[in-house]
């Protein structure tokens, strides 16, 4: 009822990451299969693929707690029938451990450049230099990921998607020039977090 978005909202509200899975840095996809009866009731709820006992158990509990579904039919018939459904439930770690420190992937509040996104791209454009080369350089984007520390410092920049060695180098140079950011928050606490952004190189006519 409410469609796929309502289903995942239902799941996410109940997806409290098990502490033992966090401690073991377990993440992945739990696959559950069940039968949607012609009445809309869910039956024969079965684990098809698991990743960790507590994650598996939680995924099954979430499915068992679901309300009645809108029953399905076959080949355009108006008659409602029992139909199998396979559902993946993804457990993605909220943080990674880097040099003994937690670095959040999806904090409650993401880190931000002072002044917001428009000021970020103003800074990038003001400081970016198109590399000079005798060869024909491509146009496009370099995707960079870095860590914004809980103090707002930029560290560990890496290229996730490269374009050309000279452009990759220039993207990293511009990132290194950035001022301190407003750090991410988890609850009321400042935390280290990942941030991914594109640096676009486009020739102007």
ZADO-1210 file (C-alpha; in nm, 4 decimals, padded with zeros to 6 digits):
<atoms>
<atom x="00.0000" y="00.0000" z="00.0000" code="UNK" pos="1"/>
<atom x="00.1493" y="00.3315" z="-00.1131" code="UNK" pos="2"/>
<atom x="00.3936" y="00.1657" z="-00.3503" code="UNK" pos="3"/>
<atom x="00.7675" y="00.1076" z="-00.3405" code="UNK" pos="4"/>
<atom x="00.8561" y="00.4402" z="-00.1759" code="UNK" pos="5"/>
<atom x="00.6148" y="00.3715" z="00.1105" code="UNK" pos="6"/>
<atom x="00.7589" y="00.0216" z="00.1485" code="UNK" pos="7"/>
<atom x="01.1171" y="00.1489" z="00.1827" code="UNK" pos="8"/>
<atom x="01.0054" y="00.4225" z="00.4205" code="UNK" pos="9"/>
<atom x="00.8468" y="00.1485" z="00.6340" code="UNK" pos="10"/>
<atom x="01.1716" y="-00.0529" z="00.6195" code="UNK" pos="11"/>
<atom x="01.4078" y="00.2363" z="00.6909" code="UNK" pos="12"/>
<atom x="01.2131" y="00.3450" z="00.9997" code="UNK" pos="13"/>
<atom x="01.2734" y="-00.0009" z="01.1490" code="UNK" pos="14"/>
<atom x="01.6262" y="-00.0632" z="01.0189" code="UNK" pos="15"/>
<atom x="01.8276" y="-00.0116" z="01.3379" code="UNK" pos="16"/>
<atom x="02.1766" y="-00.1422" z="01.2620" code="UNK" pos="17"/>
<atom x="02.2608" y="-00.4293" z="01.5015" code="UNK" pos="18"/>
<atom x="02.5562" y="-00.3338" z="01.7222" code="UNK" pos="19"/>
<atom x="02.7335" y="-00.6663" z="01.6692" code="UNK" pos="20"/>
<atom x="02.7221" y="-00.6133" z="01.2915" code="UNK" pos="21"/>
<atom x="02.8596" y="-00.2618" z="01.3387" code="UNK" pos="22"/>
<atom x="03.1409" y="-00.3990" z="01.5544" code="UNK" pos="23"/>
<atom x="03.2299" y="-00.6521" z="01.2839" code="UNK" pos="24"/>
<atom x="03.1940" y="-00.3942" z="01.0005" code="UNK" pos="25"/>
<atom x="02.9312" y="-00.6108" z="00.8324" code="UNK" pos="26"/>
<atom x="02.7306" y="-00.4626" z="00.5473" code="UNK" pos="27"/>
<atom x="02.5490" y="-00.6006" z="00.2450" code="UNK" pos="28"/>
<atom x="02.2125" y="-00.7130" z="00.1188" code="UNK" pos="29"/>
<atom x="01.9745" y="-00.9511" z="00.2946" code="UNK" pos="30"/>
<atom x="01.7289" y="-01.1126" z="00.0545" code="UNK" pos="31"/>
<atom x="01.3866" y="-01.2221" z="00.1818" code="UNK" pos="32"/>
<atom x="01.1256" y="-01.4131" z="-00.0165" code="UNK" pos="33"/>
<atom x="00.7589" y="-01.4359" z="00.0738" code="UNK" pos="34"/>
<atom x="00.4181" y="-01.5185" z="-00.0683" code="UNK" pos="35"/>
<atom x="00.1607" y="-01.2409" z="-00.1038" code="UNK" pos="36"/>
<atom x="-00.1704" y="-01.4213" z="-00.0643" code="UNK" pos="37"/>
<atom x="-00.4789" y="-01.3235" z="-00.2618" code="UNK" pos="38"/>
<atom x="-00.6008" y="-01.1677" z="00.0639" code="UNK" pos="39"/>
<atom x="-00.2882" y="-00.9454" z="00.0817" code="UNK" pos="40"/>
<atom x="-00.1494" y="-01.1347" z="00.3816" code="UNK" pos="41"/>
<atom x="00.2215" y="-01.2253" z="00.3740" code="UNK" pos="42"/>
<atom x="00.3048" y="-01.5922" z="00.4146" code="UNK" pos="43"/>
<atom x="00.6015" y="-01.8308" z="00.3896" code="UNK" pos="44"/>
<atom x="00.8522" y="-01.5573" z="00.4778" code="UNK" pos="45"/>
<atom x="01.1939" y="-01.7073" z="00.4119" code="UNK" pos="46"/>
<atom x="01.5548" y="-01.5914" z="00.4166" code="UNK" pos="47"/>
<atom x="01.7142" y="-01.6460" z="00.0751" code="UNK" pos="48"/>
<atom x="02.0486" y="-01.4748" z="00.1341" code="UNK" pos="49"/>
<atom x="02.1911" y="-01.3548" z="00.4630" code="UNK" pos="50"/>
<atom x="02.4939" y="-01.1567" z="00.5754" code="UNK" pos="51"/>
<atom x="02.4924" y="-01.1741" z="00.9567" code="UNK" pos="52"/>
<atom x="02.2622" y="-01.3501" z="01.2068" code="UNK" pos="53"/>
<atom x="02.1294" y="-01.0293" z="01.3642" code="UNK" pos="54"/>
<atom x="02.0873" y="-00.8487" z="01.0308" code="UNK" pos="55"/>
<atom x="01.9088" y="-01.1533" z="00.8904" code="UNK" pos="56"/>
<atom x="01.6807" y="-01.1738" z="01.1932" code="UNK" pos="57"/>
<atom x="01.5979" y="-00.8026" z="01.1751" code="UNK" pos="58"/>
<atom x="01.5132" y="-00.8236" z="00.8034" code="UNK" pos="59"/>
<atom x="01.2724" y="-01.1092" z="00.8711" code="UNK" pos="60"/>
<atom x="01.1137" y="-00.9201" z="01.1627" code="UNK" pos="61"/>
<atom x="01.0588" y="-00.6146" z="00.9429" code="UNK" pos="62"/>
<atom x="00.8839" y="-00.8180" z="00.6731" code="UNK" pos="63"/>
<atom x="00.6690" y="-00.9972" z="00.9312" code="UNK" pos="64"/>
<atom x="00.5608" y="-00.6572" z="01.0682" code="UNK" pos="65"/>
<atom x="00.4430" y="-00.5312" z="00.7281" code="UNK" pos="66"/>
<atom x="00.0749" y="-00.4490" z="00.6792" code="UNK" pos="67"/>
<atom x="-00.1356" y="-00.6326" z="00.4240" code="UNK" pos="68"/>
<atom x="-00.0230" y="-00.5787" z="00.0681" code="UNK" pos="69"/>
<atom x="-00.2381" y="-00.5059" z="-00.2334" code="UNK" pos="70"/>
<atom x="-00.2666" y="-00.8554" z="-00.3829" code="UNK" pos="71"/>
<atom x="-00.1476" y="-00.9267" z="-00.7363" code="UNK" pos="72"/>
<atom x="-00.2910" y="-01.0936" z="-01.0415" code="UNK" pos="73"/>
<atom x="-00.1511" y="-01.2775" z="-01.3435" code="UNK" pos="74"/>
<atom x="-00.1586" y="-01.1880" z="-01.7143" code="UNK" pos="75"/>
<atom x="-00.3875" y="-00.8871" z="-01.6700" code="UNK" pos="76"/>
<atom x="-00.6615" y="-01.0879" z="-01.5045" code="UNK" pos="77"/>
<atom x="-00.8851" y="-00.9160" z="-01.2494" code="UNK" pos="78"/>
<atom x="-00.8697" y="-01.2282" z="-01.0337" code="UNK" pos="79"/>
<atom x="-00.6348" y="-01.1916" z="-00.7373" code="UNK" pos="80"/>
<atom x="-00.3851" y="-01.4725" z="-00.6856" code="UNK" pos="81"/>
<atom x="-00.1081" y="-01.5833" z="-00.4525" code="UNK" pos="82"/>
<atom x="00.2190" y="-01.4383" z="-00.5875" code="UNK" pos="83"/>
<atom x="00.5788" y="-01.4757" z="-00.4729" code="UNK" pos="84"/>
<atom x="00.7807" y="-01.1628" z="-00.4018" code="UNK" pos="85"/>
<atom x="01.1581" y="-01.1335" z="-00.3481" code="UNK" pos="86"/>
<atom x="01.2758" y="-00.8314" z="-00.1478" code="UNK" pos="87"/>
<atom x="01.6353" y="-00.7118" z="-00.0889" code="UNK" pos="88"/>
<atom x="01.6973" y="-00.5190" z="00.2338" code="UNK" pos="89"/>
<atom x="02.0304" y="-00.3370" z="00.2298" code="UNK" pos="90"/>
<atom x="02.2455" y="-00.2832" z="00.5370" code="UNK" pos="91"/>
<atom x="02.4984" y="-00.0078" z="00.4664" code="UNK" pos="92"/>
<atom x="02.7443" y="00.0860" z="00.7389" code="UNK" pos="93"/>
<atom x="02.6893" y="00.4424" z="00.8613" code="UNK" pos="94"/>
<atom x="03.0647" y="00.4829" z="00.9035" code="UNK" pos="95"/>
<atom x="03.4012" y="00.3345" z="00.8076" code="UNK" pos="96"/>
<atom x="03.7083" y="00.3082" z="01.0285" code="UNK" pos="97"/>
<atom x="04.0031" y="00.5110" z="00.8924" code="UNK" pos="98"/>
<atom x="04.3260" y="00.5216" z="01.0947" code="UNK" pos="99"/>
<atom x="04.1315" y="00.4240" z="01.4052" code="UNK" pos="100"/>
<atom x="03.8722" y="00.7017" z="01.3591" code="UNK" pos="101"/>
<atom x="03.5070" y="00.6730" z="01.2609" code="UNK" pos="102"/>
<atom x="03.4330" y="00.8411" z="00.9291" code="UNK" pos="103"/>
<atom x="03.0586" y="00.8659" z="00.8642" code="UNK" pos="104"/>
<atom x="02.9189" y="00.7874" z="00.5195" code="UNK" pos="105"/>
<atom x="02.5646" y="00.9051" z="00.5893" code="UNK" pos="106"/>
<atom x="02.5693" y="01.1364" z="00.8935" code="UNK" pos="107"/>
<atom x="02.2526" y="01.2971" z="01.0246" code="UNK" pos="108"/>
<atom x="02.3691" y="01.6334" z="00.8869" code="UNK" pos="109"/>
<atom x="02.6240" y="01.6391" z="00.6035" code="UNK" pos="110"/>
<atom x="02.9342" y="01.8573" z="00.6048" code="UNK" pos="111"/>
<atom x="02.9012" y="02.1803" z="00.4079" code="UNK" pos="112"/>
<atom x="03.1181" y="02.4490" z="00.2532" code="UNK" pos="113"/>
<atom x="03.0878" y="02.7860" z="00.4319" code="UNK" pos="114"/>
<atom x="02.8222" y="02.9799" z="00.2434" code="UNK" pos="115"/>
<atom x="02.6642" y="02.6717" z="00.0874" code="UNK" pos="116"/>
<atom x="02.6823" y="02.4895" z="-00.2437" code="UNK" pos="117"/>
<atom x="02.6841" y="02.8008" z="-00.4627" code="UNK" pos="118"/>
<atom x="02.9861" y="02.9387" z="-00.2757" code="UNK" pos="119"/>
<atom x="03.1594" y="02.6018" z="-00.3094" code="UNK" pos="120"/>
<atom x="03.1319" y="02.6066" z="-00.6879" code="UNK" pos="121"/>
<atom x="03.2256" y="02.9762" z="-00.6982" code="UNK" pos="122"/>
<atom x="03.5430" y="02.8837" z="-00.5103" code="UNK" pos="123"/>
<atom x="03.6175" y="02.5912" z="-00.7425" code="UNK" pos="124"/>
<atom x="03.5670" y="02.8006" z="-01.0564" code="UNK" pos="125"/>
<atom x="03.7728" y="03.0913" z="-00.9210" code="UNK" pos="126"/>
<atom x="04.0706" y="02.8709" z="-00.8364" code="UNK" pos="127"/>
<atom x="04.0562" y="02.6063" z="-01.1091" code="UNK" pos="128"/>
<atom x="04.2994" y="02.6373" z="-01.4013" code="UNK" pos="129"/>
<atom x="04.2525" y="02.4460" z="-01.7236" code="UNK" pos="130"/>
<atom x="04.5816" y="02.2549" z="-01.7748" code="UNK" pos="131"/>
<atom x="04.8056" y="02.3733" z="-02.0562" code="UNK" pos="132"/>
<atom x="04.9059" y="02.0882" z="-02.2842" code="UNK" pos="133"/>
<atom x="05.0215" y="02.0470" z="-02.6443" code="UNK" pos="134"/>
<atom x="04.7874" y="01.7496" z="-02.6679" code="UNK" pos="135"/>
<atom x="04.4118" y="01.7731" z="-02.7065" code="UNK" pos="136"/>
<atom x="04.2656" y="01.7605" z="-02.3571" code="UNK" pos="137"/>
<atom x="03.9230" y="01.6078" z="-02.2948" code="UNK" pos="138"/>
<atom x="03.6317" y="01.7866" z="-02.1343" code="UNK" pos="139"/>
<atom x="03.4306" y="01.6383" z="-01.8511" code="UNK" pos="140"/>
<atom x="03.4391" y="01.5885" z="-01.4770" code="UNK" pos="141"/>
<atom x="03.6821" y="01.4529" z="-01.2220" code="UNK" pos="142"/>
<atom x="03.5042" y="01.3020" z="-00.9212" code="UNK" pos="143"/>
<atom x="03.6875" y="01.3495" z="-00.5933" code="UNK" pos="144"/>
<atom x="03.6110" y="01.2074" z="-00.2499" code="UNK" pos="145"/>
<atom x="03.7649" y="01.3469" z="00.0660" code="UNK" pos="146"/>
<atom x="03.7187" y="01.3444" z="00.4402" code="UNK" pos="147"/>
<atom x="03.5904" y="01.6477" z="00.6268" code="UNK" pos="148"/>
<atom x="03.7186" y="01.6060" z="00.9808" code="UNK" pos="149"/>
<atom x="03.5153" y="01.6950" z="01.2868" code="UNK" pos="150"/>
<atom x="03.7275" y="02.0117" z="01.3014" code="UNK" pos="151"/>
<atom x="03.6303" y="02.0987" z="00.9408" code="UNK" pos="152"/>
<atom x="03.9702" y="02.0176" z="00.7856" code="UNK" pos="153"/>
<atom x="03.9912" y="01.8526" z="00.4408" code="UNK" pos="154"/>
<atom x="04.2002" y="01.5329" z="00.4356" code="UNK" pos="155"/>
<atom x="04.2532" y="01.2144" z="00.2313" code="UNK" pos="156"/>
<atom x="04.1379" y="01.3387" z="-00.1120" code="UNK" pos="157"/>
<atom x="04.1202" y="01.0587" z="-00.3699" code="UNK" pos="158"/>
<atom x="04.0077" y="01.0417" z="-00.7326" code="UNK" pos="159"/>
<atom x="03.7022" y="00.8186" z="-00.7765" code="UNK" pos="160"/>
<atom x="03.6543" y="00.8961" z="-01.1462" code="UNK" pos="161"/>
<atom x="03.9459" y="01.0267" z="-01.3471" code="UNK" pos="162"/>
<atom x="03.9520" y="01.2240" z="-01.6704" code="UNK" pos="163"/>
<atom x="04.3160" y="01.2985" z="-01.7581" code="UNK" pos="164"/>
<atom x="04.6299" y="01.2925" z="-01.5367" code="UNK" pos="165"/>
<atom x="04.6756" y="01.6724" z="-01.5607" code="UNK" pos="166"/>
<atom x="04.3104" y="01.7379" z="-01.4786" code="UNK" pos="167"/>
<atom x="04.3088" y="01.4866" z="-01.1955" code="UNK" pos="168"/>
<atom x="04.6125" y="01.6638" z="-01.0482" code="UNK" pos="169"/>
<atom x="04.4473" y="02.0045" z="-01.0867" code="UNK" pos="170"/>
<atom x="04.1265" y="01.8835" z="-00.9193" code="UNK" pos="171"/>
<atom x="04.3271" y="01.7618" z="-00.6189" code="UNK" pos="172"/>
<atom x="04.5181" y="02.0930" z="-00.6073" code="UNK" pos="173"/>
<atom x="04.1962" y="02.2952" z="-00.5947" code="UNK" pos="174"/>
<atom x="04.0521" y="02.0712" z="-00.3240" code="UNK" pos="175"/>
<atom x="04.3699" y="02.1247" z="-00.1188" code="UNK" pos="176"/>
<atom x="04.3136" y="02.5032" z="-00.1284" code="UNK" pos="177"/>
<atom x="03.9667" y="02.4926" z="00.0256" code="UNK" pos="178"/>
<atom x="03.9054" y="02.6652" z="00.3585" code="UNK" pos="179"/>
<atom x="03.7724" y="02.4788" z="00.6617" code="UNK" pos="180"/>
<atom x="03.4232" y="02.3376" z="00.6176" code="UNK" pos="181"/>
<atom x="03.1303" y="02.3181" z="00.8575" code="UNK" pos="182"/>
<atom x="03.1673" y="01.9606" z="00.9845" code="UNK" pos="183"/>
<atom x="02.9007" y="01.6915" z="00.9706" code="UNK" pos="184"/>
<atom x="02.6895" y="01.6059" z="01.2727" code="UNK" pos="185"/>
<atom x="02.5697" y="01.2790" z="01.4159" code="UNK" pos="186"/>
<atom x="02.3134" y="01.3719" z="01.6753" code="UNK" pos="187"/>
<atom x="02.4560" y="01.6836" z="01.8417" code="UNK" pos="188"/>
<atom x="02.8183" y="01.5795" z="01.7924" code="UNK" pos="189"/>
<atom x="03.0591" y="01.6939" z="01.5185" code="UNK" pos="190"/>
<atom x="03.1948" y="01.3910" z="01.3310" code="UNK" pos="191"/>
<atom x="03.4379" y="01.3012" z="01.0542" code="UNK" pos="192"/>
<atom x="03.2564" y="01.2367" z="00.7259" code="UNK" pos="193"/>
<atom x="03.3089" y="01.1555" z="00.3605" code="UNK" pos="194"/>
<atom x="03.2143" y="01.4032" z="00.0902" code="UNK" pos="195"/>
<atom x="03.2105" y="01.3340" z="-00.2840" code="UNK" pos="196"/>
<atom x="03.1985" y="01.6072" z="-00.5476" code="UNK" pos="197"/>
<atom x="03.2710" y="01.6637" z="-00.9172" code="UNK" pos="198"/>
<atom x="03.5251" y="01.9149" z="-01.0515" code="UNK" pos="199"/>
<atom x="03.4140" y="02.0017" z="-01.4037" code="UNK" pos="200"/>
<atom x="03.6557" y="02.0919" z="-01.6830" code="UNK" pos="201"/>
<atom x="03.4904" y="02.2537" z="-01.9810" code="UNK" pos="202"/>
<atom x="03.6524" y="02.4722" z="-02.2452" code="UNK" pos="203"/>
<atom x="03.4857" y="02.8081" z="-02.2997" code="UNK" pos="204"/>
<atom x="03.4350" y="02.9312" z="-02.6549" code="UNK" pos="205"/>
</atoms>
